[in-house]
């Protein structure tokens, strides 16, 4: 129910049943919904509502004159209905058969603190309030206020009236309308417990059903509202439509106590309203007001998903499940780089032999020297048998591996000829200068395969020359 007091779903099951019933019966706010559209309408209506209230306050002075100057009768009631319609109170009656009825007690549900005006606009009656609380404008209509605090005191006070004095026989009387609920409700879930004293006054009771409707979802009353606030909201709202429906009268059965008769009338009225009767007392409502329902928590913010096709979960591989390329045990990216540098000079040496020696020397030059001097034995392999050192080897490493390589006999005998080495050194320098002049101003992505091959050969010649120099210097060769 949109008019019910909001409550957090997590706490709903922990609250007693009686408090949950009151949650749906009493309103804490005049506004029925927090919809953005309705909130915008509320804000836009504020200036019109204030202007309408001021105009209606001025018009209400004329209505007061009608109440005071005109005598009771059908003409006065018609004029009052028109005047109150201008004030925003529209009253309709249904199934009204009061004529010829000898019922003294009428009972109705309670919707607001201004029900007495609605009932007087519907038919000629005397409304009753209890506990010494008179509603606004009650002095302008036939209204009685009882001072009693409990059922026995109220019944005794009512018995003093001629209409309910068993020793007095009246032919012409005005019915009293009593609302046995102790406070107004929204009439959408349950009826509060009926007081039993009205049902002890007469053996016949006439039930009345009251209903109300307002545009924009404005509530007729709230749990903590007063009569004057209800009157101001009547003037502020565009209009309020009240419907007064007369139900068939009920008679007290033989040996039926007033409490039982009250529950039967309550059940009949609740069935007509489409709700349930209850045993909710004044003390229960006081406990509810001390522990009001908690508003529901706002929903968590929804993540903003990127636009595009949705990938099925079955085809999605989490990033954490993708493992990086595996490296040999004890190796690292830096080690694999040094292995490739040695292979570029000595492609016939197995990867494992080079890696094991690099783990000891941690130097490309020392490993090349050890391999050239024969300190590290190995079985030569061909370029087709040699596999890439790791899965991370790029196309450049493949080009280095597939390049032309010197034979093992030429590599073993190159250290004995220093003059040849010096000639080759000069030739390497010359090649380097020619290559630099040819490739100057050209970025490496633009190099052709032949140019990359020349660059690789140049690097190999430089590394071979460095190895020869160290070998000659170490053995004192001339």
Backbone torsions as a table, in degrees:
resi	resn	phi	psi	omega
1	UNK	NA	125.9	-177.4
2	UNK	-69.1	-23.1	-179.0
3	UNK	-84.8	-8.9	-178.1
4	UNK	-74.2	156.6	177.1
5	UNK	-66.7	133.5	-177.7
6	UNK	-67.6	146.1	-179.8
7	UNK	-143.6	143.1	179.8
8	UNK	-69.2	127.8	-178.4
9	UNK	-58.9	-32.5	-178.8
10	UNK	-66.4	-28.1	-178.5
11	UNK	-94.5	-8.8	-173.3
12	UNK	-63.9	-39.8	-176.8
13	UNK	-74.2	-21.5	-177.9
14	UNK	-87.2	-15.6	-180.0
15	UNK	-81.5	146.0	176.9
16	UNK	-60.1	156.4	-176.8
17	UNK	-61.0	-39.3	-177.3
18	UNK	-64.5	-37.0	178.7
19	UNK	-71.4	-33.9	177.6
20	UNK	-68.1	-33.8	175.4
21	UNK	-65.9	-39.9	179.2
22	UNK	-68.5	-32.8	177.2
23	UNK	-54.0	-37.5	-176.2
24	UNK	-92.0	-4.1	-174.9
25	UNK	-106.6	-34.5	-178.7
26	UNK	-107.5	139.3	179.8
27	UNK	-101.0	139.6	175.7
28	UNK	-98.4	-13.1	-176.8
29	UNK	-135.4	152.2	176.1
30	UNK	-75.8	-16.0	-174.8
31	UNK	-100.8	133.1	-172.8
32	UNK	-87.2	-15.5	-174.6
33	UNK	-150.5	151.4	175.0
34	UNK	-101.8	21.9	178.9
35	UNK	-61.5	136.4	179.4
36	UNK	-57.5	-34.6	-179.9
37	UNK	-66.9	-45.2	179.4
38	UNK	-66.5	-38.9	177.8
39	UNK	-61.2	-39.3	176.9
40	UNK	-64.3	-40.4	177.5
41	UNK	-64.0	-39.3	177.9
42	UNK	-59.8	-45.3	-177.9
43	UNK	-66.0	-42.9	-179.3
44	UNK	-67.5	-27.0	-177.2
45	UNK	-80.8	-17.1	-173.6
46	UNK	-53.5	-53.4	-179.0
47	UNK	-62.1	-38.0	178.2
48	UNK	-67.4	-40.0	179.7
49	UNK	-64.0	-40.2	178.9
50	UNK	-66.9	-41.9	177.6
51	UNK	-64.1	-41.1	179.0
52	UNK	-63.9	-38.1	178.8
53	UNK	-62.9	-44.6	179.7
54	UNK	-62.8	-42.7	179.1
55	UNK	-63.7	-41.4	-177.9
56	UNK	-70.2	-32.1	175.7
57	UNK	-62.8	-39.4	177.5
58	UNK	-67.2	-40.5	-179.5
59	UNK	-69.4	-30.8	-177.0
60	UNK	-61.9	-23.2	177.3
61	UNK	-63.4	-37.3	176.5
62	UNK	-68.2	-35.5	178.3
63	UNK	-65.0	-37.9	177.8
64	UNK	-63.1	-39.1	177.5
65	UNK	-62.8	-39.2	176.9
66	UNK	-62.3	-39.8	-178.9
67	UNK	-67.1	-33.1	-174.7
68	UNK	-87.0	-42.4	-170.2
69	UNK	-86.5	-37.0	-174.6
70	UNK	-82.0	141.6	176.4
71	UNK	-74.9	160.7	179.5
72	UNK	-63.7	142.9	178.1
73	UNK	159.3	-178.8	-176.9
74	UNK	-66.9	-39.1	-178.8
75	UNK	-62.3	-44.1	179.7
76	UNK	-62.9	-39.6	-178.5
77	UNK	-66.3	-39.0	179.1
78	UNK	-65.6	-43.6	178.1
79	UNK	-63.9	-38.2	178.9
80	UNK	-67.2	-38.0	178.5
81	UNK	-62.8	-40.7	178.6
82	UNK	-65.8	-43.8	-178.9
83	UNK	-64.8	-43.8	179.6
84	UNK	-70.6	-27.0	174.9
85	UNK	-65.0	-38.1	174.6
86	UNK	-64.3	-33.4	177.6
87	UNK	-78.3	-3.1	177.1
88	UNK	98.7	10.3	179.5
89	UNK	-112.5	105.5	-178.4
90	UNK	-107.6	125.2	-175.3
91	UNK	-119.3	130.0	173.5
92	UNK	-120.3	148.1	176.8
93	UNK	-117.9	148.4	179.3
94	UNK	-133.2	138.6	174.8
95	UNK	52.2	43.5	-176.5
96	UNK	-87.1	118.3	-178.5
97	UNK	-133.5	44.5	-177.3
98	UNK	-67.6	-31.3	-176.2
99	UNK	-59.0	130.5	179.1
100	UNK	82.5	-2.3	179.9
101	UNK	-82.8	142.0	178.6
102	UNK	-108.9	22.7	-179.3
103	UNK	-81.7	129.6	-179.8
104	UNK	-93.0	-27.4	-174.1
105	UNK	-112.8	120.4	171.6
106	UNK	-110.5	137.6	177.0
107	UNK	-125.0	144.2	179.9
108	UNK	-145.1	160.5	171.9
109	UNK	-71.3	165.7	-176.9
110	UNK	-115.7	125.6	179.9
111	UNK	-106.1	-33.9	-178.7
112	UNK	-158.6	176.6	177.3
113	UNK	-80.4	1.1	179.2
114	UNK	-110.5	17.3	-178.8
115	UNK	-63.7	-29.4	-176.8
116	UNK	-61.9	-35.1	177.1
117	UNK	-67.1	-40.8	179.8
118	UNK	-62.9	-45.2	-178.7
119	UNK	-64.5	-36.7	178.6
120	UNK	-69.8	-30.6	176.1
121	UNK	-72.9	-24.1	-178.8
122	UNK	-80.2	-43.2	-179.5
123	UNK	-161.8	169.6	-179.3
124	UNK	-76.8	118.9	-175.8
125	UNK	-157.3	174.9	173.5
126	UNK	-120.3	118.2	178.8
127	UNK	-89.5	155.6	-174.0
128	UNK	-130.9	137.8	170.6
129	UNK	-127.2	159.1	-174.1
130	UNK	-122.0	174.0	177.1
131	UNK	59.6	25.3	174.9
132	UNK	71.0	14.7	-178.2
133	UNK	-103.0	108.7	178.8
134	UNK	-94.7	131.7	179.2
135	UNK	-72.3	165.6	179.2
136	UNK	-61.1	144.5	177.1
137	UNK	63.0	16.7	178.7
138	UNK	-68.4	-22.4	179.5
139	UNK	-71.0	-15.4	-178.6
140	UNK	-89.5	-7.6	-178.9
141	UNK	-129.6	175.8	177.3
142	UNK	-78.2	101.7	-175.5
143	UNK	-140.5	140.6	178.4
144	UNK	-123.9	140.5	180.0
145	UNK	-118.2	121.0	177.4
146	UNK	-93.6	142.8	-176.4
147	UNK	-94.8	-9.7	-175.4
148	UNK	-61.3	153.0	-178.6
149	UNK	-103.5	-23.8	-179.7
150	UNK	-128.4	176.8	-174.5
151	UNK	-64.5	-41.3	-178.5
152	UNK	-64.0	-43.4	-179.7
153	UNK	-66.6	-37.6	179.3
154	UNK	-68.8	-40.0	178.1
155	UNK	-64.4	-42.6	179.6
156	UNK	-63.3	-37.0	179.1
157	UNK	-69.7	-36.6	178.9
158	UNK	-70.6	-31.5	-179.7
159	UNK	-66.2	-19.2	178.8
160	UNK	-74.4	-15.7	178.6
161	UNK	-77.0	143.5	179.7
162	UNK	-58.7	-31.4	-177.9
163	UNK	-64.7	-28.5	-176.5
164	UNK	-115.7	10.7	176.4
165	UNK	-83.2	116.6	-175.7
166	UNK	-65.2	-21.2	-180.0
167	UNK	-82.8	-8.2	-178.2
168	UNK	-110.8	130.8	178.3
169	UNK	-108.1	117.2	-177.7
170	UNK	-110.9	137.9	176.1
171	UNK	-92.9	-43.1	179.7
172	UNK	-113.1	125.5	-178.4
173	UNK	-147.5	162.3	177.0
174	UNK	-109.2	126.7	-177.2
175	UNK	-66.7	148.3	175.8
176	UNK	-100.1	130.8	177.2
177	UNK	-101.4	117.4	-178.5
178	UNK	-117.3	137.0	176.6
179	UNK	-107.5	101.4	-173.1
180	UNK	-70.8	-13.5	172.9
181	UNK	-72.7	139.1	-173.7
182	UNK	-81.3	-9.3	177.6
183	UNK	-158.3	159.6	-179.3
184	UNK	-69.6	150.9	174.4
185	UNK	-133.0	173.9	177.5
186	UNK	-84.1	-5.0	176.1
187	UNK	63.3	27.0	-175.8
188	UNK	-113.0	-8.6	-176.6
189	UNK	-133.8	-56.0	-178.7
190	UNK	-141.2	163.4	167.3
191	UNK	-101.0	136.0	176.7
192	UNK	-68.6	164.1	-178.1
193	UNK	-58.8	133.5	178.9
194	UNK	-82.0	139.1	170.3
195	UNK	-71.1	147.1	-174.2
196	UNK	-89.9	-15.6	-172.7
197	UNK	-65.8	-32.7	177.4
198	UNK	-64.1	-27.4	-175.1
199	UNK	-86.0	-3.3	174.1
200	UNK	-95.4	-7.0	-176.7
201	UNK	-80.0	-32.8	-176.5
202	UNK	-149.7	156.7	-178.6
203	UNK	-81.4	-13.2	180.0
204	UNK	-121.9	134.5	-178.9
205	UNK	-128.8	138.9	179.3
206	UNK	-107.7	108.4	178.8
207	UNK	-74.8	145.2	176.3
208	UNK	-129.6	133.4	177.2
209	UNK	-102.3	123.5	176.5
210	UNK	-106.8	134.6	174.4
211	UNK	-139.7	154.7	-177.1
212	UNK	-143.4	153.3	177.2
213	UNK	-146.6	140.2	176.7
214	UNK	-132.8	146.3	173.8
215	UNK	-70.4	162.5	-179.7
216	UNK	65.0	5.4	178.2
217	UNK	74.8	16.4	176.5
218	UNK	-62.6	133.2	179.5
219	UNK	-82.2	146.0	-177.6
220	UNK	-69.6	-36.2	179.4
221	UNK	-154.4	173.3	175.9
222	UNK	-132.8	171.1	-176.0
223	UNK	-64.8	-30.0	-176.7
224	UNK	-109.7	16.2	-177.6
225	UNK	-80.5	162.4	175.8
226	UNK	-117.8	172.1	-178.9
227	UNK	-62.6	-39.3	-178.7
228	UNK	-69.4	-35.3	176.1
229	UNK	-66.0	-40.5	177.2
230	UNK	-62.7	-37.3	178.5
231	UNK	-66.1	-42.5	178.9
232	UNK	-63.9	-38.3	178.8
233	UNK	-70.6	-29.5	172.7
234	UNK	-61.4	-42.4	179.7
235	UNK	-74.4	-31.3	-177.1
236	UNK	-76.9	-36.7	-177.2
237	UNK	-68.7	152.9	178.0
238	UNK	-54.8	-47.8	174.1
239	UNK	-170.9	162.9	177.1
240	UNK	-133.0	125.9	-178.8
241	UNK	-100.3	117.4	175.9
242	UNK	-105.9	140.4	176.2
243	UNK	-122.6	126.0	179.3
244	UNK	-111.4	113.5	-177.8
245	UNK	-115.2	127.5	-179.9
246	UNK	-90.3	126.1	179.4
247	UNK	-99.4	163.7	177.4
248	UNK	-60.4	142.4	-179.4
249	UNK	-70.1	154.1	-179.9
250	UNK	-122.4	141.0	179.3
251	UNK	-111.0	146.3	178.4
252	UNK	-72.8	130.1	-179.5
253	UNK	-78.7	164.0	179.9
254	UNK	-63.9	137.2	179.3
255	UNK	64.3	16.1	178.8
256	UNK	-91.6	126.7	-178.9
257	UNK	-76.4	156.1	178.7
258	UNK	-56.3	-37.1	179.4
259	UNK	-63.6	-40.7	179.1
260	UNK	-69.0	-39.7	177.5
261	UNK	-62.8	-39.8	179.0
262	UNK	-63.7	-40.8	179.4
263	UNK	-67.1	-36.0	179.2
264	UNK	-68.0	-42.2	177.2
265	UNK	-65.6	-40.0	178.2
266	UNK	-60.8	-43.8	179.7
267	UNK	-63.4	-40.9	179.1
268	UNK	-63.6	-45.3	180.0
269	UNK	-67.0	-40.1	179.2
270	UNK	-64.7	-38.5	178.1
271	UNK	-63.9	-40.4	177.6
272	UNK	-63.8	-34.2	-179.5
273	UNK	-84.2	-9.3	-179.4
274	UNK	78.5	25.1	179.6
275	UNK	-128.1	-161.8	-177.8
276	UNK	-124.8	151.2	170.4
277	UNK	-80.5	160.6	-177.8
278	UNK	-148.1	173.0	176.4
279	UNK	-110.9	26.3	179.7
280	UNK	-68.4	123.1	-175.6
281	UNK	-103.7	176.6	177.4
282	UNK	-62.0	-36.2	179.2
283	UNK	-66.4	-36.9	178.0
284	UNK	-63.9	-41.2	179.1
285	UNK	-67.0	-37.4	177.1
286	UNK	-63.2	-39.8	176.5
287	UNK	-65.6	-38.0	179.4
288	UNK	-66.3	-40.4	178.5
289	UNK	-65.4	-30.3	177.1
290	UNK	-76.2	-22.7	179.4
291	UNK	-131.1	72.2	-176.4
292	UNK	-67.5	158.4	179.6
293	UNK	-67.3	148.0	179.0
294	UNK	-87.1	137.2	178.0
295	UNK	-67.5	149.4	179.4
296	UNK	-64.5	144.9	179.6
297	UNK	-69.7	145.0	178.8
298	UNK	-64.9	146.9	179.9
299	UNK	-66.3	148.1	178.6
300	UNK	-65.1	148.7	179.9
301	UNK	-63.5	137.1	179.9
302	UNK	-84.1	135.8	177.9
303	UNK	-65.7	144.2	178.9
304	UNK	-85.6	114.1	-177.8
305	UNK	-86.9	141.8	177.9
306	UNK	-67.6	149.9	178.7
307	UNK	-74.4	148.7	178.1
308	UNK	136.9	177.7	-179.3
309	UNK	-65.7	144.4	179.5
310	UNK	-87.2	126.0	179.5
311	UNK	-85.2	125.1	177.6
312	UNK	-58.7	147.2	-177.3
313	UNK	-63.4	-31.0	-179.3
314	UNK	-67.9	-25.1	-179.1
315	UNK	-98.6	2.2	-177.0
316	UNK	-96.9	128.3	177.8
317	UNK	-109.3	116.4	179.9
318	UNK	-59.6	148.6	-179.5
319	UNK	-61.6	-36.3	-176.9
320	UNK	-65.6	-21.5	-178.5
321	UNK	-85.8	-9.0	179.6
322	UNK	-89.0	114.1	-177.7
323	UNK	-88.6	146.0	178.3
324	UNK	-69.0	163.9	178.8
325	UNK	-57.2	135.2	-177.2
326	UNK	-77.0	145.1	176.6
327	UNK	-114.5	156.1	177.2
328	UNK	-60.5	152.8	179.4
329	UNK	-57.3	135.5	179.6
330	UNK	77.8	3.1	-177.5
331	UNK	-101.2	175.5	-179.4
332	UNK	-154.9	165.8	178.4
333	UNK	-57.9	-37.0	178.2
334	UNK	-66.2	-39.1	179.0
335	UNK	-64.5	-41.7	179.9
336	UNK	-64.8	-31.9	176.7
337	UNK	-64.4	-43.0	178.9
338	UNK	-66.9	-36.2	178.3
339	UNK	-61.3	-42.9	179.4
340	UNK	-64.8	-34.3	178.2
341	UNK	-65.4	-39.4	178.4
342	UNK	-69.0	-40.9	-179.8
343	UNK	-63.7	-32.5	178.6
344	UNK	-62.4	-29.6	178.9
345	UNK	-90.8	-42.3	-176.6
346	UNK	-123.2	76.4	-175.2
347	UNK	-69.5	-15.6	-178.6
348	UNK	-83.5	-5.1	-179.1
349	UNK	-87.4	133.2	179.7
350	UNK	-62.2	151.6	179.6
351	UNK	-61.3	-40.1	-176.0
352	UNK	-64.5	-40.4	179.5
353	UNK	-64.1	-43.7	179.2
354	UNK	-63.4	-44.4	-177.1
355	UNK	-64.9	-40.6	-179.4
356	UNK	-64.6	-39.0	179.5
357	UNK	-72.4	-35.2	177.7
358	UNK	-65.9	-30.7	176.8
359	UNK	-64.5	-27.1	179.0
360	UNK	-87.3	-42.3	-173.4
361	UNK	-92.9	-31.6	-175.9
362	UNK	55.8	32.9	-179.0
363	UNK	-148.7	129.5	178.7
364	UNK	-66.0	-42.5	-177.6
365	UNK	-63.9	-44.8	-179.6
366	UNK	-65.5	-38.6	179.1
367	UNK	-65.3	-42.2	177.6
368	UNK	-62.5	-41.4	179.2
369	UNK	-62.9	-44.6	179.8
370	UNK	-61.9	-39.4	179.8
371	UNK	-69.5	-39.6	179.8
372	UNK	-68.9	-35.7	-179.0
373	UNK	-82.1	-5.2	178.5
374	UNK	81.2	12.6	178.7
375	UNK	-71.3	-23.7	179.2
376	UNK	-115.2	106.2	179.6
377	UNK	-71.2	149.7	178.8
378	UNK	-161.2	159.6	175.2
379	UNK	-101.1	117.6	-177.0
380	UNK	-62.1	148.0	177.1
381	UNK	-125.9	155.9	177.1
382	UNK	-82.6	169.0	-179.2
383	UNK	-67.5	-25.5	179.8
384	UNK	-80.6	-26.3	177.1
385	UNK	-80.3	-22.5	-177.0
386	UNK	-74.1	126.3	178.1
387	UNK	-101.2	156.9	178.7
388	UNK	-58.0	144.1	-176.4
389	UNK	-64.0	-25.9	179.0
390	UNK	-159.6	169.6	179.4
391	UNK	-70.2	-9.4	-179.8
392	UNK	-92.3	1.6	-178.8
393	UNK	-65.1	130.3	-176.2
394	UNK	-94.3	-176.4	-177.5
395	UNK	-65.9	-28.5	178.0
396	UNK	-65.4	-39.9	178.3
397	UNK	-65.9	-37.3	178.0
398	UNK	-64.4	-38.1	177.8
399	UNK	-63.9	-38.0	178.6
400	UNK	-66.6	-38.8	-177.1
401	UNK	-69.6	-37.5	-176.6
402	UNK	-85.0	-2.3	179.6
403	UNK	-69.3	164.2	179.7
404	UNK	-67.5	140.0	-173.6
405	UNK	-128.1	147.2	177.8
406	UNK	-71.0	154.1	-180.0
407	UNK	-73.4	158.9	179.6
408	UNK	-61.7	-36.6	-179.2
409	UNK	-67.5	-38.1	178.7
410	UNK	-67.9	-36.2	179.6
411	UNK	-70.1	-35.0	-178.4
412	UNK	-74.1	-27.0	-175.4
413	UNK	-102.0	2.0	-174.1
414	UNK	-70.8	-24.9	-176.1
415	UNK	-73.8	-18.5	-176.0
416	UNK	-79.4	-15.6	-177.4
417	UNK	-115.5	97.5	-178.8
418	UNK	-75.2	-33.9	-178.9
419	UNK	-66.0	-39.9	176.8
420	UNK	-63.2	-38.0	178.5
421	UNK	-63.3	-43.7	180.0
422	UNK	-65.3	-37.7	178.1
423	UNK	-63.7	-42.1	179.5
424	UNK	-66.2	-32.1	178.3
425	UNK	-64.6	-45.2	177.9
426	UNK	-62.2	-40.0	178.9
427	UNK	-64.7	-37.8	178.8
428	UNK	-63.8	-42.9	179.4
429	UNK	-63.6	-40.0	179.7
430	UNK	-64.5	-42.6	178.3
431	UNK	-62.4	-39.6	-179.6
432	UNK	-62.2	-42.6	-179.3
433	UNK	-67.6	-39.9	179.8
434	UNK	-65.0	-42.2	-179.2
435	UNK	-64.6	-40.3	179.9
436	UNK	-63.5	-39.9	-179.6
437	UNK	-69.7	-32.8	-179.8
438	UNK	-72.2	-38.2	-172.0
439	UNK	-100.2	6.4	-179.3
440	UNK	-66.5	137.2	178.3
441	UNK	81.4	1.8	179.3
442	UNK	-110.0	125.6	-179.9
443	UNK	-72.5	154.4	-175.8
444	UNK	-61.5	-33.5	175.6
445	UNK	-63.3	-23.0	-177.3
446	UNK	-87.8	-4.5	-179.0
447	UNK	-68.4	140.4	177.3
448	UNK	-81.2	172.0	179.6
449	UNK	-62.9	-36.8	179.1
450	UNK	-67.1	-40.1	179.3
451	UNK	-65.4	-39.6	177.6
452	UNK	-64.5	-35.2	178.5
453	UNK	-66.1	-39.8	177.6
454	UNK	-64.4	-40.9	178.6
455	UNK	-63.0	-39.3	178.1
456	UNK	-65.9	-42.7	178.9
457	UNK	-63.2	-38.8	179.1
458	UNK	-62.1	-42.0	179.7
459	UNK	-66.9	-38.4	179.1
460	UNK	-64.4	-42.6	178.9
461	UNK	-61.5	-39.4	179.6
462	UNK	-65.0	-43.7	-179.8
463	UNK	-66.4	-41.1	177.8
464	UNK	-62.0	-40.2	179.9
465	UNK	-64.1	-41.1	178.7
466	UNK	-63.3	-41.3	179.8
467	UNK	-65.2	-42.1	178.9
468	UNK	-61.5	-43.9	-179.5
469	UNK	-59.6	-45.8	-179.7
470	UNK	-64.7	-38.0	179.3
471	UNK	-64.9	-43.0	-179.8
472	UNK	-65.3	-44.5	-178.4
473	UNK	-65.3	-36.0	-177.8
474	UNK	-69.8	-40.1	-175.9
475	UNK	-97.1	2.7	177.9
476	UNK	63.0	35.5	178.3
477	UNK	-79.3	148.2	-179.9
478	UNK	-105.1	NA	NA
